[in-house]
Amino acid sequence: MGAIVLWIVMFMFLVVIHELWHFFAAKKSWVHVHEFGVGIPPKVTKLWKDKKGTEYTINWIPLWWFVRLKGEDPSDPETFFAKDSFITTSLPKKIFILLGWVVINALFAWLAFSTAFFIGTKPITIIPDWALLSQSRSYLMPSMSFLVEQWLVQQDTTHQSWVHIWVVMTWWLAESLWIIAWSRLLTINGQEVTELSIWKALDDARGGQLLLEVMVPESWEIMTITWDCPVESCLLWVWISWSDITISPIRMWLWEAMVWWLHEMYAQASITLSALWTLWNNLLSFDRERISWSVDALSWPVWIVAFWQQLFYNQWWLWYLWFSWIISLALALFNILPIPALDGWRIVSVLIQALWRFSPSKYFVIENYINVFFFVLLMLLWLFIIYKDILMINTLYW
């Protein structure tokens, strides 16, 4: 329960810094802020009202924070066309206000990733080469090929090695197969595996049957497990102890760390956009299996909570912080996409309105209907994902 509460607090913090940028950017641009709210309306109570007339409120649905600016209601011409409204401010100031999450996340990511590389860190997790459109070149979430390419991996070949499972991720495949921590994974489909060869063995098993031989701790009995792996994913969701592989820490001089954070930002963007592109292609493929797999994959909140929970329980506080900013960057990239109801679409909208000189009041009404429609769709999608996650938890534990 403590991990869940901490996750909620961290997520709300990531959201509030986004809205704080909109808030301060609007104030800096002399655009009046009507309301700074916690949660989604309807309103529960007003906390206070400052000297400039901004209300600070608490609302019933505790999923988000929001900033309501003056000039977003065309039915009130007096405020809509006022000098301190959003609609009448200049185009650069509008973009300055809307570029909230990207700017603030760039600043925090620069601090977080520069600190990580300066004090030294090891990868939080390793992504299989086949999991993305191209291999991950992130230092915090790299592919094994990238680590080998960077000379960061050394393997001990002086004795017979097995894959020692250190942590089993909650709610995922390995746990559903009754694999427990400190087990030894001996073979995959009849082939002995090491900490380097496991990636290729799982890759080869995609689209077919996965046959595992696992040695159970304490009794040291060997159990055989079978599973049908889909083509798109064959991951156990475990952490390996790396007893036979040494991964060198990523450590840089301060000036290097302050430059290489750009590399990490680019790598994290590539991971996020690659995952979104794969999801989008599968949904539009009209292939029943690919669509089914993509719908099943829409359970990222469970994965995030489970991952955060493992970091929290094992007291890996620095990894907890690095992972938080990785998730924050992923959300920022999603938010900047030109999808209605997101900030990326609002930027596109103000550019269209300015370049084609549409009537602000008429154009804003149309845009508002589009944003409300897609906002409802996004909320329904969010509720659907949460529902799937609850079903997944119940299936695994009941």
Helices and strands as residue ranges (DSSP letters): H 2-28, E 33-49, E 55-69, H 77-80, H 91-98, H 100-119, G 129-131, H 144-149, E 153-155, E 163-168, H 173-176, E 184-188, E 191-192, H 198-204, E 209-215, E 222-228, E 238-240, E 245-247, H 254-283, H 288-297, H 300-313, H 317-335, H 343-355, H 360-397
